[in-house]
Amino acid sequence: MNLDQLRSLDPTQVATSLPPPSTIRGHQDSGLNGHFAEIFHSAVVSLRNAEQISVSSMTGQASVQDVAEALMDAERQIQFSMTVRDKITSAFLELTHMAI
């Protein structure tokens, strides 16, 4: 990607291009499935937003502070998603080791 292509990017284009979880095929919005999908969806949107702001900073459209805030938000979202994933995995493993 060259500098002219970076300048032509819309800062909101990448973050809003991801469809919400309720429109993804096979998604059920009932129970915990919907909550987990929302958690992981928000992490992906946050990461894409941070990426777009980083690209914007290369063209002078965003400040270093904006980049730092976006990256910290993305990191926080990813850490939270990983914590949820680890808890789900741990609960599943506990269930599989239970005597029936």
DSSP file (Angstrom, degrees, kcal/mol; ACC not computed):
  #  RESIDUE AA STRUCTURE BP1 BP2  ACC     N-H-->O    O-->H-N    N-H-->O    O-->H-N    TCO  KAPPA ALPHA  PHI   PSI    X-CA   Y-CA   Z-CA
    1    1 A M              0   0    0      0, 0.0     2,-0.1     0, 0.0     0, 0.0   0.000 360.0 360.0 360.0 127.7    0.0    0.0    0.0
    2    2 A N     >  -     0   0    0      1,-0.1     4,-1.9     4,-0.0     3,-0.2  -0.401 360.0 -97.7 -95.3 176.2    1.5    3.3   -1.0
    3    3 A L  H  > S+     0   0    0      1,-0.2     4,-2.2     2,-0.2     5,-0.2   0.846 120.8  55.2 -64.4 -35.9    1.1    6.7    0.6
    4    4 A D  H  > S+     0   0    0      1,-0.2     4,-1.3     2,-0.2    -1,-0.2   0.890 108.2  49.3 -64.9 -38.0   -1.6    7.9   -1.8
    5    5 A Q  H  > S+     0   0    0     -3,-0.2     4,-0.5     1,-0.2    -2,-0.2   0.889 110.0  51.8 -67.3 -38.1   -3.7    4.8   -1.0
    6    6 A L  H >< S+     0   0    0     -4,-1.9     3,-1.0     1,-0.2    -2,-0.2   0.901 108.2  51.3 -63.6 -40.5   -3.3    5.5    2.7
    7    7 A R  H 3< S+     0   0    0     -4,-2.2    -1,-0.2     1,-0.2    -2,-0.2   0.810 105.5  56.3 -66.9 -28.8   -4.5    9.1    2.3
    8    8 A S  H 3< S+     0   0    0     -4,-1.3    -1,-0.2    -5,-0.2    -2,-0.2   0.585  83.6 108.5 -81.5  -8.4   -7.6    8.0    0.4
    9    9 A L    <<  -     0   0    0     -3,-1.0    -3,-0.0    -4,-0.5     3,-0.0  -0.443  69.1-131.2 -71.8 140.1   -8.8    5.7    3.3
   10   10 A D    >>  -     0   0    0     -2,-0.1     3,-1.6     1,-0.1     4,-0.6  -0.811  13.5-138.0 -87.6 124.6  -11.8    6.8    5.3
   11   11 A P  T 34 S+     0   0    0      0, 0.0     4,-0.4     0, 0.0    -1,-0.1   0.757 102.5  43.1 -57.6 -26.0  -11.0    6.5    9.0
   12   12 A T  T 3> S+     0   0    0      1,-0.1     4,-1.6     2,-0.1     5,-0.1   0.534  92.9  85.6 -95.9  -6.4  -14.4    5.0    9.8
   13   13 A Q  H <> S+     0   0    0     -3,-1.6     4,-0.6     1,-0.2    -1,-0.1   0.922  91.4  41.9 -64.0 -47.5  -14.6    2.7    6.8
   14   14 A V  H >< S+     0   0    0     -4,-0.6     3,-0.9     1,-0.2     4,-0.4   0.928 113.8  50.3 -69.3 -45.0  -12.7   -0.3    8.3
   15   15 A A  H 34 S+     0   0    0     -4,-0.4     3,-0.4     1,-0.2    -1,-0.2   0.816 116.3  41.5 -65.3 -30.7  -14.3   -0.2   11.8
   16   16 A T  H 3< S+     0   0    0     -4,-1.6    -1,-0.2     1,-0.2    -2,-0.2   0.486  95.1  80.0 -96.4  -2.1  -17.8    0.0   10.4
   17   17 A S  S << S+     0   0    0     -3,-0.9    -1,-0.2    -4,-0.6    -2,-0.2   0.656  71.2  93.1 -80.1 -13.5  -17.4   -2.6    7.6
   18   18 A L  S    S-     0   0    0     -4,-0.4    27,-0.0    -3,-0.4    23,-0.0  -0.665  79.9-125.7 -81.2 127.2  -17.7   -5.6   10.0
   19   19 A P        -     0   0    0      0, 0.0    -2,-0.1     0, 0.0     5,-0.1  -0.398  29.4-102.1 -70.9 149.4  -21.3   -6.8   10.2
   20   20 A P    >   -     0   0    0      0, 0.0     3,-2.0     0, 0.0     4,-0.4  -0.337  33.9-109.3 -65.7 154.1  -22.9   -7.1   13.6
   21   21 A P  G >  S+     0   0    0      0, 0.0     3,-1.3     0, 0.0     6,-0.1   0.794 114.3  66.6 -56.8 -30.1  -23.1  -10.6   15.1
   22   22 A S  G 3  S+     0   0    0      1,-0.3     7,-0.1     7,-0.1     4,-0.1   0.695 100.4  50.4 -68.2 -16.3  -26.9  -10.8   14.6
   23   23 A T  G <  S+     0   0    0     -3,-2.0     2,-0.3     2,-0.1    -1,-0.3   0.484  85.3 105.9 -98.0  -3.5  -26.5  -10.7   10.8
   24   24 A I  S X  S-     0   0    0     -3,-1.3     3,-1.9    -4,-0.4     2,-0.0  -0.595  83.0-103.0 -79.4 136.1  -23.9  -13.5   10.7
   25   25 A R  T 3  S+     0   0    0     -2,-0.3     3,-0.1     1,-0.3    -1,-0.1  -0.310 105.2  17.7 -60.1 134.1  -25.2  -16.8    9.4
   26   26 A G  T 3  S+     0   0    0      1,-0.3     2,-0.3    -4,-0.1    -1,-0.3   0.414  89.5 138.8  86.0  -1.0  -25.8  -19.3   12.1
   27   27 A H    <   -     0   0    0     -3,-1.9     2,-0.5    -6,-0.1    -1,-0.3  -0.609  36.5-161.1 -79.4 132.2  -25.8  -16.7   14.9
   28   28 A Q        -     0   0    0     -2,-0.3    -6,-0.0     2,-0.1    -3,-0.0  -0.966   8.4-158.0-113.2 128.1  -28.4  -17.2   17.6
   29   29 A D        +     0   0    0     -2,-0.5     2,-0.4     4,-0.1    -1,-0.1   0.156  61.2 100.5 -91.7  20.0  -29.1  -14.1   19.6
   30   30 A S  S >> S-     0   0    0      4,-0.1     3,-0.7     5,-0.0     4,-0.6  -0.813  80.4 -15.8-108.2 147.8  -30.6  -16.1   22.6
   31   31 A G  H 3> S-     0   0    0     -2,-0.4     4,-0.9     1,-0.2     3,-0.5  -0.220 117.4 -26.5  67.6-152.4  -28.8  -16.9   25.8
   32   32 A L  H 3> S+     0   0    0      1,-0.2     4,-2.8     2,-0.2     5,-0.3   0.751 124.6  73.9 -72.7 -24.5  -25.1  -16.7   26.3
   33   33 A N  H <> S+     0   0    0     -3,-0.7     4,-2.3     1,-0.2    -1,-0.2   0.913  98.1  47.8 -55.9 -43.7  -24.3  -17.3   22.6
   34   34 A G  H  X S+     0   0    0     -4,-0.6     4,-2.0    -3,-0.5    -1,-0.2   0.877 112.0  49.6 -65.2 -38.3  -25.4  -13.7   21.8
   35   35 A H  H  X S+     0   0    0     -4,-0.9     4,-2.1     2,-0.2    -2,-0.2   0.917 111.8  47.5 -67.6 -43.2  -23.4  -12.3   24.6
   36   36 A F  H  X S+     0   0    0     -4,-2.8     4,-2.3     1,-0.2     5,-0.2   0.898 110.9  52.0 -65.6 -39.5  -20.3  -14.1   23.7
   37   37 A A  H  X S+     0   0    0     -4,-2.3     4,-2.4    -5,-0.3    -1,-0.2   0.904 109.4  50.1 -63.0 -40.4  -20.7  -13.1   20.0
   38   38 A E  H  X S+     0   0    0     -4,-2.0     4,-2.5     2,-0.2    -1,-0.2   0.896 109.2  51.8 -64.2 -40.3  -21.0   -9.4   21.1
   39   39 A I  H  X S+     0   0    0     -4,-2.1     4,-1.5     1,-0.2    -2,-0.2   0.947 115.0  40.5 -61.5 -49.1  -17.9   -9.6   23.2
   40   40 A F  H  X S+     0   0    0     -4,-2.3     4,-1.9     1,-0.2    -1,-0.2   0.849 113.7  54.3 -71.8 -33.0  -15.8  -11.0   20.4
   41   41 A H  H  X S+     0   0    0     -4,-2.4     4,-2.5    -5,-0.2    -1,-0.2   0.922 107.4  50.1 -64.5 -43.8  -17.4   -8.7   17.9
   42   42 A S  H  X S+     0   0    0     -4,-2.5     4,-2.3     1,-0.2    -1,-0.2   0.849 108.5  53.4 -65.7 -32.3  -16.5   -5.6   19.9
   43   43 A A  H  X S+     0   0    0     -4,-1.5     4,-2.2     2,-0.2    -1,-0.2   0.911 110.3  46.6 -66.3 -41.6  -12.9   -6.8   20.2
   44   44 A V  H  X S+     0   0    0     -4,-1.9     4,-2.5     2,-0.2    -2,-0.2   0.915 113.1  48.7 -67.0 -42.8  -12.6   -7.2   16.5
   45   45 A V  H  X S+     0   0    0     -4,-2.5     4,-2.4     1,-0.2    -2,-0.2   0.912 111.7  50.1 -62.8 -42.2  -14.2   -3.7   15.9
   46   46 A S  H  X S+     0   0    0     -4,-2.3     4,-2.3     2,-0.2    28,-0.2   0.899 111.4  48.6 -63.4 -40.8  -11.9   -2.2   18.4
   47   47 A L  H  X S+     0   0    0     -4,-2.2     4,-2.2     2,-0.2    -2,-0.2   0.907 112.2  47.8 -66.4 -42.1   -8.9   -3.8   16.8
   48   48 A R  H  X S+     0   0    0     -4,-2.5     4,-2.3     2,-0.2   -33,-0.2   0.877 110.6  52.4 -66.0 -36.6   -9.9   -2.6   13.4
   49   49 A N  H  X S+     0   0    0     -4,-2.4     4,-2.5     2,-0.2    -2,-0.2   0.923 109.4  48.9 -64.3 -44.1  -10.5    0.9   14.7
   50   50 A A  H  X S+     0   0    0     -4,-2.3     4,-2.1    20,-0.3    -2,-0.2   0.896 111.1  50.9 -62.3 -40.0   -7.0    1.0   16.2
   51   51 A E  H  X S+     0   0    0     -4,-2.2     4,-2.0     2,-0.2    -1,-0.2   0.916 110.9  48.0 -63.0 -43.0   -5.6   -0.2   12.9
   52   52 A Q  H  X S+     0   0    0     -4,-2.3     4,-2.4     1,-0.2    -2,-0.2   0.892 110.9  50.0 -67.5 -39.2   -7.4    2.5   11.0
   53   53 A I  H  X S+     0   0    0     -4,-2.5     4,-1.9     2,-0.2    -1,-0.2   0.874 108.8  53.7 -66.8 -35.7   -6.3    5.2   13.4
   54   54 A S  H  X S+     0   0    0     -4,-2.1     4,-1.1     2,-0.2    -2,-0.2   0.912 109.7  47.3 -62.9 -41.9   -2.7    4.0   13.1
   55   55 A V  H  X S+     0   0    0     -4,-2.0     4,-0.8     1,-0.2     3,-0.4   0.902 110.0  53.6 -64.8 -40.5   -3.0    4.3    9.3
   56   56 A S  H ><>S+     0   0    0     -4,-2.4     5,-2.6     1,-0.2     6,-0.7   0.846 103.2  57.0 -63.2 -33.7   -4.5    7.8    9.7
   57   57 A S  H ><5S+     0   0    0     -4,-1.9     3,-0.9     4,-0.3    -1,-0.2   0.825  99.1  60.0 -68.4 -29.2   -1.6    8.9   11.8
   58   58 A M  H 3<5S+     0   0    0     -4,-1.1    -1,-0.2    -3,-0.4    -2,-0.2   0.790 108.6  43.9 -67.4 -26.3    0.8    8.0    9.1
   59   59 A T  T <<5S-     0   0    0     -4,-0.8    -1,-0.2    -3,-0.5    -2,-0.2   0.386 120.9-107.6 -98.3   2.9   -0.9   10.5    6.8
   60   60 A G  T < 5S+     0   0    0     -3,-0.9    -3,-0.2    -4,-0.3    -2,-0.1   0.589  90.0 114.3  85.3  10.3   -1.1   13.1    9.5
   61   61 A Q  S   <S+     0   0    0     -5,-2.6     2,-0.3    -6,-0.2    -4,-0.3   0.612  74.1  42.1 -89.2 -13.2   -4.9   12.8   10.1
   62   62 A A  S    S-     0   0    0     -6,-0.7    -2,-0.2    -8,-0.1     2,-0.1  -0.976  79.8-123.9-135.3 148.2   -4.6   11.5   13.6
   63   63 A S     >  -     0   0    0     -2,-0.3     4,-1.8     1,-0.1     5,-0.1  -0.360  28.5-109.9 -84.9 167.6   -2.4   12.5   16.6
   64   64 A V  H  > S+     0   0    0      1,-0.2     4,-2.6     2,-0.2     5,-0.2   0.856 120.0  56.7 -63.8 -35.5   -0.1   10.2   18.5
   65   65 A Q  H  > S+     0   0    0      2,-0.2     4,-2.6     1,-0.2    -1,-0.2   0.905 104.6  51.3 -63.9 -41.5   -2.5   10.5   21.5
   66   66 A D  H  > S+     0   0    0      2,-0.2     4,-2.3     1,-0.2    -1,-0.2   0.908 111.3  48.5 -60.5 -42.1   -5.4    9.2   19.3
   67   67 A V  H  X S+     0   0    0     -4,-1.8     4,-2.6     2,-0.2    -2,-0.2   0.932 111.6  48.7 -64.2 -46.1   -3.3    6.2   18.3
   68   68 A A  H  X S+     0   0    0     -4,-2.6     4,-2.4     1,-0.2    -2,-0.2   0.912 112.7  48.0 -61.8 -43.2   -2.2    5.4   21.8
   69   69 A E  H  X S+     0   0    0     -4,-2.6     4,-2.2     2,-0.2    -1,-0.2   0.912 112.8  48.1 -64.0 -42.6   -5.8    5.6   23.1
   70   70 A A  H  X S+     0   0    0     -4,-2.3     4,-2.4    -5,-0.2   -20,-0.3   0.900 112.7  48.3 -66.2 -40.1   -7.1    3.4   20.3
   71   71 A L  H  X S+     0   0    0     -4,-2.6     4,-2.6     2,-0.2    -2,-0.2   0.893 111.2  49.8 -68.2 -38.9   -4.3    0.8   20.8
   72   72 A M  H  X S+     0   0    0     -4,-2.4     4,-2.3    -5,-0.2    -2,-0.2   0.896 111.5  49.4 -65.7 -38.9   -5.0    0.7   24.6
   73   73 A D  H  X S+     0   0    0     -4,-2.2     4,-2.4     2,-0.2    -2,-0.2   0.921 112.2  48.0 -64.3 -43.6   -8.7    0.3   24.0
   74   74 A A  H  X S+     0   0    0     -4,-2.4     4,-2.5   -28,-0.2    -2,-0.2   0.912 111.5  50.2 -63.4 -42.4   -8.0   -2.6   21.5
   75   75 A E  H  X S+     0   0    0     -4,-2.6     4,-2.6     1,-0.2    -1,-0.2   0.915 110.8  49.4 -62.3 -42.6   -5.6   -4.2   24.0
   76   76 A R  H  X S+     0   0    0     -4,-2.3     4,-2.2     2,-0.2    -2,-0.2   0.914 112.0  48.3 -63.1 -43.5   -8.2   -4.0   26.8
   77   77 A Q  H  X S+     0   0    0     -4,-2.4     4,-2.4     2,-0.2    -2,-0.2   0.905 112.7  48.0 -64.0 -41.9  -10.9   -5.5   24.6
   78   78 A I  H  X S+     0   0    0     -4,-2.5     4,-2.6     2,-0.2    -2,-0.2   0.916 111.0  50.3 -67.4 -42.7   -8.6   -8.3   23.4
   79   79 A Q  H  X S+     0   0    0     -4,-2.6     4,-2.0     2,-0.2    -1,-0.2   0.906 111.7  48.8 -61.2 -41.0   -7.5   -9.1   27.0
   80   80 A F  H  X S+     0   0    0     -4,-2.2     4,-2.4     2,-0.2    -2,-0.2   0.922 111.4  49.5 -64.3 -43.6  -11.1   -9.2   28.1
   81   81 A S  H  X S+     0   0    0     -4,-2.4     4,-2.5     1,-0.2    -2,-0.2   0.892 110.8  50.0 -62.5 -39.8  -12.0  -11.5   25.2
   82   82 A M  H  X S+     0   0    0     -4,-2.6     4,-2.6     2,-0.2    -1,-0.2   0.872 109.1  52.0 -67.2 -36.0   -9.1  -13.8   26.0
   83   83 A T  H  X S+     0   0    0     -4,-2.0     4,-2.2     2,-0.2    -2,-0.2   0.920 110.9  47.4 -64.9 -43.7  -10.2  -13.9   29.6
   84   84 A V  H  X S+     0   0    0     -4,-2.4     4,-2.4     2,-0.2    -2,-0.2   0.925 112.3  50.1 -62.5 -44.4  -13.8  -14.9   28.6
   85   85 A R  H  X S+     0   0    0     -4,-2.5     4,-2.5     1,-0.2    -2,-0.2   0.918 110.7  49.4 -59.8 -44.3  -12.4  -17.5   26.2
   86   86 A D  H  X S+     0   0    0     -4,-2.6     4,-2.5     1,-0.2    -1,-0.2   0.885 110.7  49.7 -64.0 -39.2  -10.2  -19.0   29.0
   87   87 A K  H  X S+     0   0    0     -4,-2.2     4,-2.5     2,-0.2    -1,-0.2   0.898 111.3  49.2 -66.5 -40.2  -13.1  -19.1   31.4
   88   88 A I  H  X S+     0   0    0     -4,-2.4     4,-2.3     2,-0.2    -2,-0.2   0.926 112.9  47.3 -63.8 -44.3  -15.3  -20.9   28.8
   89   89 A T  H  X S+     0   0    0     -4,-2.5     4,-2.5     2,-0.2    -2,-0.2   0.913 112.1  49.9 -63.7 -43.2  -12.5  -23.4   28.1
   90   90 A S  H  X S+     0   0    0     -4,-2.5     4,-2.2     1,-0.2    -2,-0.2   0.915 111.3  48.5 -62.1 -44.1  -11.9  -24.0   31.8
   91   91 A A  H  X S+     0   0    0     -4,-2.5     4,-2.1     2,-0.2    -1,-0.2   0.901 111.4  50.3 -63.9 -40.6  -15.6  -24.6   32.4
   92   92 A F  H  X S+     0   0    0     -4,-2.3     4,-2.2     1,-0.2    -2,-0.2   0.922 110.2  49.7 -63.6 -43.9  -15.8  -27.0   29.5
   93   93 A L  H  X S+     0   0    0     -4,-2.5     4,-1.4     1,-0.2    -1,-0.2   0.887 109.2  52.3 -63.8 -37.9  -12.8  -29.0   30.7
   94   94 A E  H  X S+     0   0    0     -4,-2.2     4,-0.5     1,-0.2    -1,-0.2   0.906 110.0  49.1 -62.8 -40.7  -14.3  -29.2   34.2
   95   95 A L  H >< S+     0   0    0     -4,-2.1     3,-0.8     1,-0.2    -2,-0.2   0.882 109.2  51.5 -65.9 -38.0  -17.5  -30.6   32.7
   96   96 A T  H 3< S+     0   0    0     -4,-2.2    -1,-0.2     1,-0.2    -2,-0.2   0.765 109.3  50.8 -72.5 -22.9  -15.7  -33.1   30.6
   97   97 A H  H 3< S+     0   0    0     -4,-1.4    -1,-0.2    -3,-0.2    -2,-0.2   0.497  85.8 110.0 -91.7  -3.1  -13.8  -34.4   33.7
   98   98 A M  S << S-     0   0    0     -3,-0.8     2,-0.3    -4,-0.5    -3,-0.0  -0.463  74.2-117.5 -72.0 142.0  -16.9  -34.9   35.8
   99   99 A A              0   0    0     -2,-0.2    -1,-0.1     1,-0.1    -2,-0.1  -0.624 360.0 360.0 -78.4 136.4  -17.9  -38.4   36.6
  100  100 A I              0   0    0     -2,-0.3    -1,-0.1     0, 0.0    -2,-0.0   0.410 360.0 360.0-101.7 360.0  -21.3  -39.3   35.2
